[in-house]
Amino acid sequence: MSLTGRHVVVTRPAGQAAHFATALTDQGAIPVLYPVLEIRDIEDVAPLLDAAIRLDSYDLAVFVSPNAIEKALAAILPRRSWPATLRVAALGKSSERELARHGIHDVISPPLRFDSEALLELPELTDVRGRRVIIFRGDGGREVLGDTLKARGASVEYVTCYRRGRPQLDPAPLLKLWEEGQLDAVTLTSSEGLRNFFDMVGRLGQAWLKKTPAFVPHLRIAEQAQALGLAKVIPTEPGDDGLLAGLMQYFASHGNGNSRPN
């Protein structure tokens, strides 16, 4: 197998890396868990609880990430059931799995690209004039989804479910692997996570990172990586499956260690 013995850095938040790490292990790789985003509880849950009370008044609920699903439903479902008439939209297979775990099926989700632009291309979100939409998300984030839905005539409300932060992790284990020529690849799944990772590994780690194959599931992340000086940026298809396929294809064609930094 092309990934046998390869050390691959997994930067997903703690608690969300297991699925991808298992897939890597199944292919003989050695996952190196180094979460670059920390998911934190919000301090003021009142807006979320208020939204839970008013769920029946909405036509569509959008969850922007598995984190939004986990945090929002943890507050909502102990207090009330999900309205049978409230359609749900989400981004990606991980989000669909998380929703299904809570008994929510028939999810509107883009089949190929897992971003706001792809969701907005779906017929269910094209004609939304007069509809009430609630978007569950983390603090901050991109506004393209809500802005576009408003421009199409929808009434949009954002509800913050969690905060994102940068973990305090020691980069020494990564630096040791790099120094020994054993760190083969890095996977980066968000622009914010990429920026955090770049800062967390310090100047020495940045020098190694710029020579290490970095696998990213979105062109926006690829552009950010190139702007930071990463020389080997490999765009992949979305999701864990896309990252895994990209890794396997790359190392199948790069043979015995030729891709390791010199």
Backbone as numpy.savetxt, mean C-alpha at the origin, in Angstrom:
# Nx Ny Nz CAx CAy CAz Cx Cy Cz
14.70 -22.29 -8.39 13.86 -21.09 -8.39 14.73 -19.84 -8.39
14.31 -18.82 -9.16 15.16 -17.65 -9.37 15.39 -16.84 -8.10
14.53 -17.00 -7.10 14.67 -16.22 -5.87 15.35 -16.98 -4.74
15.76 -18.19 -4.98 16.35 -19.00 -3.91 17.56 -18.30 -3.30
17.51 -18.10 -1.99 18.62 -17.49 -1.27 18.71 -15.99 -1.37
17.79 -15.37 -2.09 17.83 -13.92 -2.25 17.22 -13.22 -1.03
17.93 -12.25 -0.52 17.39 -11.42 0.57 16.60 -10.26 -0.05
15.31 -10.20 0.26 14.41 -9.19 -0.30 13.81 -8.39 0.85
14.01 -7.08 0.82 13.46 -6.22 1.87 11.97 -5.98 1.62
11.18 -6.22 2.65 9.73 -5.99 2.60 9.44 -4.79 3.49
8.93 -3.72 2.90 8.77 -2.48 3.64 7.34 -2.18 4.05
6.43 -3.11 3.82 5.04 -2.89 4.22 4.95 -2.69 5.74
3.91 -2.01 6.21 3.75 -1.81 7.66 3.67 -3.13 8.41
4.12 -3.13 9.64 4.03 -4.33 10.48 2.56 -4.77 10.54
2.34 -6.04 10.40 0.98 -6.56 10.40 0.40 -6.72 9.02
1.06 -6.14 8.01 0.58 -6.26 6.64 1.58 -6.94 5.71
2.67 -7.40 6.28 3.74 -7.96 5.45 3.68 -9.47 5.33
2.85 -10.13 6.15 2.90 -11.60 6.24 2.57 -12.28 4.92
1.55 -11.79 4.22 1.13 -12.43 2.98 2.26 -12.41 1.95
2.89 -11.27 1.76 3.97 -11.14 0.79 5.21 -11.90 1.25
5.51 -11.81 2.55 6.68 -12.53 3.08 6.53 -14.04 2.87
5.34 -14.55 3.09 5.10 -15.99 2.87 5.27 -16.36 1.41
4.77 -15.50 0.52 4.92 -15.76 -0.91 6.39 -15.78 -1.31
7.19 -14.89 -0.74 8.63 -14.88 -1.01 9.29 -16.15 -0.50
8.95 -16.54 0.72 9.52 -17.76 1.31 9.18 -18.98 0.47
7.96 -19.03 -0.04 7.55 -20.16 -0.88 8.39 -20.26 -2.14
8.96 -19.14 -2.58 9.82 -19.15 -3.77 11.30 -19.26 -3.42
11.59 -19.53 -2.15 12.97 -19.73 -1.74 13.70 -18.48 -1.30
13.04 -17.32 -1.35 13.68 -16.08 -0.95 13.72 -15.95 0.57
14.51 -15.00 1.04 14.62 -14.71 2.47 14.07 -13.30 2.70
12.82 -13.18 3.15 12.26 -11.84 3.36 12.92 -11.13 4.54
13.25 -9.88 4.36 13.83 -9.05 5.41 12.79 -7.98 5.74
12.14 -8.13 6.88 11.04 -7.23 7.24 11.60 -5.93 7.82
11.25 -4.84 7.17 11.71 -3.52 7.61 10.60 -2.52 7.32
9.59 -2.46 8.20 8.45 -1.58 7.94 8.86 -0.11 7.95
8.41 0.61 6.94 8.79 2.02 6.82 7.62 2.96 7.10
6.46 2.39 7.39 5.30 3.17 7.81 4.73 2.55 9.08
4.38 3.39 10.01 3.76 2.93 11.25 2.32 3.43 11.27
1.39 2.52 11.45 -0.02 2.86 11.46 -0.44 3.11 12.91
-0.89 4.33 13.18 -1.21 4.73 14.55 -2.69 5.09 14.66
-3.24 4.87 15.85 -4.63 5.23 16.09 -4.80 6.75 16.08
-5.97 7.20 15.67 -6.27 8.62 15.73 -6.60 9.00 17.18
-6.35 10.23 17.51 -6.61 10.69 18.88 -8.08 11.00 19.10
-8.73 11.55 18.07 -10.13 11.94 18.20 -10.98 11.02 17.33
-11.69 10.09 17.96 -12.50 9.14 17.20 -13.93 9.63 16.98
-14.26 10.81 17.50 -15.64 11.30 17.41 -16.15 11.41 15.97
-15.36 11.96 15.02 -15.87 12.02 13.64 -16.15 10.65 13.04
-15.32 9.66 13.37 -15.54 8.31 12.87 -16.81 7.71 13.46
-17.02 7.89 14.76 -18.22 7.36 15.39 -19.47 8.08 14.89
-19.35 9.37 14.61 -20.48 10.12 14.06 -20.82 9.60 12.67
-19.80 9.31 11.88 -20.04 8.75 10.54 -20.72 7.39 10.64
-20.35 6.61 11.65 -20.97 5.29 11.83 -22.48 5.43 12.04
-22.87 6.44 12.80 -24.29 6.66 13.06 -25.03 7.02 11.77
-24.35 7.76 10.88 -25.00 8.29 9.68 -24.77 7.45 8.43
-24.27 6.24 8.56 -23.92 5.43 7.39 -25.09 5.23 6.43
-26.27 5.11 6.96 -27.43 4.85 6.10 -27.74 6.01 5.15
-27.18 7.17 5.42 -27.48 8.33 4.58 -26.57 8.43 3.36
-25.57 7.53 3.26 -24.63 7.60 2.15 -25.01 6.60 1.05
-24.56 6.91 -0.17 -24.79 6.03 -1.31 -23.57 5.14 -1.60
-22.39 5.62 -1.23 -21.16 4.89 -1.53 -20.14 5.17 -0.45
-19.46 4.10 0.02 -18.35 4.22 0.96 -17.08 3.74 0.26
-16.04 4.55 0.32 -14.77 4.21 -0.32 -13.70 4.04 0.76
-13.00 2.93 0.72 -11.86 2.68 1.61 -10.59 2.76 0.77
-9.66 3.62 1.16 -8.48 3.84 0.32 -7.37 2.83 0.57
-7.47 2.01 1.63 -6.39 1.08 1.95 -6.90 0.03 2.92
-6.17 -1.10 3.05 -6.51 -2.07 4.08 -6.49 -1.48 5.48
-5.57 -0.52 5.72 -5.53 0.14 7.03 -6.83 0.87 7.33
-7.36 1.55 6.32 -8.61 2.28 6.50 -9.74 1.31 6.83
-9.74 0.17 6.16 -10.77 -0.84 6.42 -10.67 -1.35 7.84
-9.47 -1.74 8.23 -9.27 -2.32 9.56 -9.67 -1.33 10.66
-9.18 -0.10 10.55 -9.42 0.88 11.61 -10.88 1.35 11.63
-11.45 1.57 10.45 -12.83 2.06 10.41 -13.80 0.99 10.90
-13.66 -0.22 10.40 -14.61 -1.27 10.77 -14.45 -1.70 12.21
-13.24 -1.57 12.75 -13.04 -1.89 14.17 -13.85 -0.96 15.06
-14.09 0.26 14.58 -14.90 1.21 15.34 -16.38 1.09 15.02
-16.70 0.77 13.77 -18.10 0.78 13.32 -18.84 -0.49 13.69
-18.28 -1.65 13.35 -19.05 -2.90 13.43 -19.42 -3.32 14.85
-18.64 -3.00 15.90 -19.12 -3.33 17.25 -20.36 -2.51 17.65
-20.60 -1.42 16.93 -21.70 -0.53 17.29 -22.94 -0.71 16.41
-22.71 -1.21 15.18 -23.84 -1.38 14.28 -23.41 -2.28 13.12
-24.37 -2.86 12.41 -24.06 -3.66 11.24 -23.88 -2.74 10.04
-23.19 -3.25 9.03 -22.99 -2.48 7.81 -24.30 -2.43 7.03
-24.74 -1.24 6.57 -26.01 -1.14 5.85 -26.02 -1.98 4.58
-27.05 -2.77 4.39 -27.12 -3.66 3.23 -27.16 -2.89 1.92
-27.67 -1.65 1.95 -27.82 -0.87 0.73 -26.62 0.01 0.41
-25.62 0.05 1.29 -24.47 0.93 1.09 -23.39 0.21 0.29
-23.18 0.64 -0.96 -22.14 0.04 -1.79 -20.76 0.42 -1.27
-19.80 -0.45 -1.52 -18.44 -0.25 -1.04 -17.48 -0.30 -2.22
-16.53 0.62 -2.23 -15.46 0.62 -3.22 -14.12 0.60 -2.50
-13.14 -0.07 -3.10 -11.83 -0.19 -2.48 -10.78 -0.37 -3.57
-9.51 -0.34 -3.13 -8.40 -0.43 -4.07 -7.57 -1.68 -3.78
-7.60 -2.66 -4.66 -6.67 -3.77 -4.56 -7.22 -5.01 -3.91
-6.53 -6.11 -4.17 -6.95 -7.42 -3.67 -6.82 -7.51 -2.16
-5.81 -6.87 -1.58 -5.66 -6.90 -0.13 -6.86 -6.27 0.55
-7.34 -5.17 -0.01 -8.52 -4.52 0.55 -9.76 -5.39 0.39
-9.88 -6.05 -0.76 -11.03 -6.95 -0.96 -11.01 -8.09 0.04
-9.82 -8.62 0.31 -9.72 -9.71 1.30 -10.09 -9.22 2.68
-9.64 -8.01 3.04 -9.94 -7.47 4.36 -11.44 -7.21 4.51
-12.08 -6.71 3.47 -13.52 -6.48 3.52 -14.27 -7.80 3.64
-13.85 -8.79 2.89 -14.51 -10.10 2.94 -14.39 -10.71 4.33
-13.26 -10.46 4.98 -13.06 -10.97 6.34 -14.11 -10.41 7.30
-14.63 -9.23 6.97 -15.66 -8.60 7.79 -17.06 -8.83 7.22
-17.16 -9.70 6.23 -18.47 -10.03 5.68 -19.00 -9.07 4.64
-18.14 -8.22 4.10 -18.55 -7.26 3.07 -18.03 -7.74 1.72
-18.96 -8.06 0.83 -18.62 -8.59 -0.49 -19.18 -7.68 -1.57
-19.14 -8.10 -2.81 -19.63 -7.31 -3.94 -19.01 -5.92 -3.91
-17.68 -5.88 -3.90 -16.93 -4.64 -3.77 -16.58 -4.08 -5.15
-16.78 -2.78 -5.31 -16.34 -2.10 -6.53 -14.84 -1.89 -6.44
-14.09 -2.48 -7.35 -12.63 -2.40 -7.27 -12.03 -2.51 -8.67
-11.04 -1.70 -9.01 -10.42 -1.80 -10.34 -9.66 -3.12 -10.46
-9.75 -3.78 -11.62 -9.15 -5.11 -11.76 -7.66 -5.12 -12.03
-7.10 -4.04 -12.57 -5.73 -4.09 -13.04 -4.80 -3.14 -12.29
-5.19 -1.88 -12.16 -4.38 -0.90 -11.44 -5.07 -0.53 -10.15
-4.31 -0.51 -9.06 -4.92 -0.29 -7.75 -4.62 1.13 -7.26
-5.19 2.13 -7.95 -5.01 3.50 -7.52 -6.31 4.27 -7.75
-6.33 5.51 -7.27 -7.55 6.31 -7.35 -7.97 6.54 -8.80
-6.99 6.76 -9.67 -7.31 7.01 -11.07 -8.02 5.82 -11.70
-7.57 4.62 -11.38 -8.22 3.42 -11.93 -9.63 3.25 -11.38
-9.81 3.55 -10.09 -11.14 3.46 -9.49 -12.10 4.46 -10.16
-11.60 5.64 -10.45 -12.43 6.67 -11.04 -12.85 6.34 -12.48
-12.14 5.41 -13.11 -12.48 5.02 -14.48 -13.65 4.03 -14.53
-14.00 3.44 -13.39 -15.07 2.44 -13.38 -16.43 3.09 -13.58
-17.34 2.37 -14.26 -18.67 2.96 -14.54 -19.42 3.39 -13.29
-19.24 2.65 -12.19 -19.98 2.96 -10.96 -19.60 4.32 -10.37
-18.42 4.83 -10.74 -17.98 6.13 -10.21 -17.98 7.23 -11.27
-18.51 6.92 -12.43 -18.55 7.92 -13.50 -19.75 8.85 -13.36
-20.93 8.27 -13.13 -22.15 9.07 -12.99 -22.55 9.08 -11.51
-22.06 10.08 -10.80 -22.31 10.15 -9.34 -23.03 11.44 -8.95
-23.59 12.11 -9.92 -24.27 13.38 -9.63 -25.37 13.17 -8.60
-25.31 13.98 -7.54 -26.33 13.91 -6.50 -26.13 12.81 -5.48
-25.09 12.02 -5.62 -24.86 10.92 -4.68 -23.97 11.38 -3.53
-24.16 10.76 -2.37 -23.38 11.09 -1.18 -22.31 10.01 -0.99
-21.07 10.45 -0.92 -19.93 9.54 -0.84 -19.14 9.82 0.42
-18.78 8.77 1.15 -17.91 8.90 2.31 -16.62 8.15 2.02
-15.48 8.79 2.28 -14.17 8.22 1.99 -13.43 8.02 3.31
-13.11 6.77 3.62 -12.33 6.44 4.82 -10.86 6.36 4.43
-10.02 7.08 5.16 -8.60 7.16 4.77 -7.73 7.48 5.98
-6.42 7.55 5.75 -5.50 8.01 6.77 -5.38 9.52 6.75
-4.59 10.06 7.67 -4.43 11.50 7.70 -3.67 11.96 6.46
-4.11 13.08 5.91 -3.46 13.60 4.70 -3.80 12.73 3.50
-2.84 12.55 2.64 -3.05 11.74 1.45 -3.49 12.57 0.25
-3.59 11.89 -0.87 -3.94 12.55 -2.12 -5.43 12.92 -2.13
-5.75 14.00 -2.83 -7.12 14.50 -2.89 -7.81 14.19 -4.21
-7.11 13.50 -5.12 -7.64 13.34 -6.48 -8.98 12.62 -6.50
-9.17 11.64 -5.63 -10.42 10.88 -5.62 -11.59 11.77 -5.25
-11.48 12.44 -4.09 -12.57 13.30 -3.65 -12.81 14.47 -4.57
-11.72 15.09 -5.04 -11.87 16.25 -5.92 -12.59 15.87 -7.21
-12.24 14.72 -7.77 -12.86 14.30 -9.02 -14.33 13.96 -8.82
-14.64 13.27 -7.73 -16.04 12.94 -7.46 -16.87 14.20 -7.24
-16.30 15.20 -6.56 -17.01 16.47 -6.39 -17.25 17.14 -7.73
-16.24 17.11 -8.60 -16.38 17.71 -9.92 -17.45 17.01 -10.74
-17.70 15.74 -10.44 -18.73 14.98 -11.14 -20.10 15.13 -10.50
-20.20 15.95 -9.48 -21.49 16.26 -8.90 -21.83 15.53 -7.61
-20.89 14.79 -7.05 -21.15 14.07 -5.81 -20.89 14.97 -4.60
-21.52 14.63 -3.49 -21.21 15.24 -2.20 -20.24 14.30 -1.48
-19.07 14.80 -1.11 -17.99 13.95 -0.60 -17.62 14.36 0.83
-17.49 13.36 1.69 -17.04 13.58 3.07 -15.86 12.65 3.35
-14.78 13.22 3.89 -13.63 12.43 4.31 -13.74 12.11 5.80
-13.33 10.89 6.16 -13.22 10.52 7.57 -11.83 9.92 7.79
-11.07 10.52 8.69 -9.74 10.01 9.00 -9.84 8.86 10.01
-9.23 7.72 9.66 -9.33 6.51 10.50 -8.02 6.18 11.21
-6.90 6.69 10.70 -5.60 6.36 11.29 -4.60 7.43 10.90
-3.48 7.42 11.62 -2.37 8.31 11.31 -1.19 7.49 10.84
-0.40 8.07 9.96 0.82 7.42 9.50 2.03 8.08 10.17
3.00 7.27 10.52 4.23 7.80 11.11 5.43 7.02 10.60
6.61 7.53 10.91 7.85 6.86 10.51 8.39 6.08 11.70
8.57 4.78 11.55 9.09 3.97 12.67 10.52 4.37 13.02
10.88 4.08 14.25 12.26 4.27 14.71 12.95 2.91 14.68
13.57 2.58 13.57 14.22 1.28 13.41 15.71 1.46 13.17
16.49 0.52 13.69 17.94 0.51 13.49 18.24 -0.05 12.09
18.92 0.70 11.23 19.24 0.18 9.90 20.42 -0.78 9.88
21.03 -1.04 11.03 22.25 -1.85 11.07 22.11 -3.22 10.38
20.99 -3.95 10.60 20.88 -5.25 9.90 20.90 -5.12 8.38
20.28 -4.06 7.85 20.31 -3.85 6.40 21.72 -3.48 5.94
22.37 -2.60 6.70 23.72 -2.18 6.33 24.68 -3.37 6.33
24.49 -4.28 7.27 25.34 -5.48 7.34 25.14 -6.35 6.10
23.87 -6.55 5.72 23.59 -7.35 4.53 24.18 -6.70 3.28
24.02 -5.37 3.19 24.60 -4.66 2.05 26.11 -4.81 2.03
26.74 -4.63 3.18 28.20 -4.71 3.26 28.69 -6.09 2.84
27.92 -7.11 3.19 28.30 -8.49 2.84 27.88 -8.88 1.44
27.23 -7.97 0.71 26.79 -8.28 -0.65 25.63 -9.23 -0.69
24.83 -9.25 0.38 23.75 -10.22 0.49 22.35 -9.61 0.37
22.26 -8.28 0.25 20.94 -7.66 0.13 20.64 -7.49 -1.36
19.70 -8.28 -1.85 19.50 -8.39 -3.29 18.45 -7.46 -3.86
17.43 -7.11 -3.09 16.34 -6.31 -3.64 15.57 -5.63 -2.53
14.93 -4.53 -2.90 14.05 -3.79 -1.99 12.70 -3.65 -2.68
11.62 -3.86 -1.93 10.28 -3.62 -2.47 9.69 -2.41 -1.76
9.12 -1.49 -2.53 8.60 -0.23 -2.00 7.20 -0.03 -2.56
6.22 0.14 -1.68 4.83 0.12 -2.12 4.09 1.43 -1.95
4.79 2.51 -1.56 4.17 3.83 -1.52 5.26 4.88 -1.61
4.89 6.05 -2.11 5.85 7.14 -2.21 6.29 7.61 -0.83
5.34 7.69 0.10 5.68 8.10 1.46 6.62 7.09 2.11
6.34 5.80 1.91 7.21 4.77 2.44 8.61 4.84 1.86
8.71 5.13 0.57 10.01 5.29 -0.07 10.80 6.42 0.58
10.14 7.56 0.78 10.84 8.70 1.39 11.29 8.35 2.81
10.43 7.67 3.56 10.81 7.25 4.90 12.01 6.32 4.87
11.97 5.34 3.99 13.05 4.35 3.89 14.37 5.05 3.57
14.32 5.98 2.64 15.52 6.71 2.23 16.13 7.43 3.43
15.28 8.04 4.26 15.77 8.75 5.44 16.25 7.78 6.52
15.54 6.66 6.68 15.83 5.73 7.77 17.17 5.03 7.63
17.62 4.78 6.40 18.86 4.02 6.22 20.10 4.91 6.28
19.93 6.22 6.32 21.07 7.12 6.46 21.92 7.22 5.20
22.97 8.01 5.27 23.77 8.29 4.07 24.46 7.04 3.53
24.97 6.19 4.43 25.63 4.98 3.96 24.61 4.06 3.28
23.45 3.89 3.92 22.42 3.05 3.33 21.92 3.61 2.02
21.83 4.93 1.92 21.38 5.55 0.67 22.34 5.23 -0.47
23.62 5.21 -0.17 24.60 4.89 -1.21 24.40 3.46 -1.71
24.14 2.53 -0.79 23.86 1.16 -1.20 22.53 1.06 -1.93
21.52 1.75 -1.40 20.18 1.67 -1.98 20.18 2.13 -3.44
20.95 3.14 -3.73 20.98 3.67 -5.10 21.50 2.64 -6.10
22.19 1.61 -5.61 22.72 0.57 -6.50 21.95 -0.74 -6.41
20.91 -0.78 -5.60 20.15 -2.01 -5.35 18.87 -2.02 -6.18
18.52 -3.15 -6.80 17.26 -3.22 -7.52 16.08 -2.92 -6.59
15.28 -1.94 -6.99 14.11 -1.53 -6.20 12.86 -1.80 -7.03
11.97 -2.60 -6.48 10.77 -3.03 -7.19 9.57 -2.24 -6.66
8.85 -1.60 -7.58 7.75 -0.70 -7.20 6.52 -1.01 -8.04
5.33 -1.04 -7.44 4.13 -1.43 -8.17 3.37 -0.27 -8.81
3.99 0.91 -8.86 3.29 2.05 -9.46 4.32 3.01 -10.05
4.00 3.58 -11.20 4.93 4.48 -11.87 5.20 5.73 -11.04
4.23 6.16 -10.24 4.44 7.33 -9.39 5.57 7.09 -8.40
5.63 5.87 -7.85 6.72 5.52 -6.92 8.04 5.43 -7.69
7.98 4.89 -8.90 9.19 4.77 -9.71 9.78 6.15 -9.99
8.94 7.11 -10.31 9.43 8.47 -10.58 10.07 9.07 -9.35
9.46 8.84 -8.18 10.03 9.35 -6.93 11.38 8.70 -6.65
11.48 7.40 -6.88 12.73 6.68 -6.64 13.85 7.19 -7.55
13.51 7.41 -8.81 14.52 7.92 -9.74 14.95 9.33 -9.35
14.01 10.13 -8.86 14.34 11.48 -8.42 15.31 11.47 -7.23
15.23 10.42 -6.41 16.13 10.28 -5.27 17.48 9.68 -5.66
17.63 9.30 -6.91 18.91 8.79 -7.39 19.04 7.29 -7.46
17.93 6.55 -7.24 18.00 5.10 -7.37 18.21 4.74 -8.84
19.22 3.92 -9.09 19.62 3.63 -10.46 18.94 2.41 -11.06
18.43 1.51 -10.19 17.83 0.27 -10.68 16.39 0.18 -10.17
15.50 0.88 -10.82 14.10 0.90 -10.43 13.31 0.04 -11.42
12.62 -0.97 -10.89 11.90 -1.92 -11.74 10.41 -1.82 -11.44
9.63 -1.19 -12.31 8.17 -1.16 -12.12 7.58 -2.56 -12.32
6.57 -2.89 -11.51 5.92 -4.19 -11.61 4.41 -3.99 -11.73
3.70 -5.08 -11.94 2.26 -5.03 -11.88 1.83 -4.80 -10.42
0.57 -4.39 -10.19 0.15 -4.03 -8.83 0.10 -5.22 -7.88
0.11 -4.90 -6.59 -0.13 -5.90 -5.55 1.03 -6.84 -5.31
0.84 -7.73 -4.34 1.87 -8.70 -3.99 2.21 -9.60 -5.17
1.19 -10.02 -5.91 1.43 -10.90 -7.05 2.29 -10.20 -8.10
2.03 -8.92 -8.33 2.82 -8.19 -9.30 4.26 -8.03 -8.86
4.47 -7.70 -7.58 5.83 -7.59 -7.06 6.58 -8.90 -7.17
5.92 -10.00 -6.79 6.57 -11.30 -6.83 6.94 -11.69 -8.26
6.02 -11.46 -9.18 6.30 -11.79 -10.58 7.46 -10.96 -11.12
7.50 -9.68 -10.75 8.59 -8.82 -11.18 9.93 -9.28 -10.63
9.96 -9.65 -9.36 11.19 -10.17 -8.76 11.67 -11.45 -9.45
10.75 -12.36 -9.67 11.11 -13.64 -10.28 11.64 -13.45 -11.70
10.98 -12.59 -12.45 11.41 -12.36 -13.82 12.78 -11.70 -13.86
12.97 -10.72 -12.99 14.25 -10.00 -12.97 15.41 -10.92 -12.63
15.25 -11.69 -11.56 16.38 -12.52 -11.13 16.56 -13.76 -12.00
15.52 -14.18 -12.68 15.68 -15.27 -13.64 16.59 -14.84 -14.79
16.56 -13.55 -15.12 17.36 -13.06 -16.24 18.70 -12.48 -15.82
18.92 -12.38 -14.49 20.17 -11.79 -14.02 21.11 -12.80 -13.36
20.72 -14.05 -13.37 21.65 -15.12 -13.03 22.19 -15.12 -11.62
23.41 -15.57 -11.48 24.00 -15.90 -10.18 24.66 -14.71 -9.53
23.79 -13.86 -8.94 24.35 -12.78 -8.13 24.84 -11.58 -8.88
24.64 -11.54 -10.24 25.16 -10.42 -11.00 24.50 -9.11 -10.65
23.31 -9.18 -10.03 22.58 -7.95 -9.72 23.02 -7.34 -8.39
23.84 -8.01 -7.64 24.23 -7.47 -6.34 25.16 -6.29 -6.51
25.03 -5.30 -5.65 25.88 -4.11 -5.77 27.36 -4.46 -5.66
28.17 -3.74 -6.39 29.61 -3.96 -6.34 30.26 -2.98 -5.36
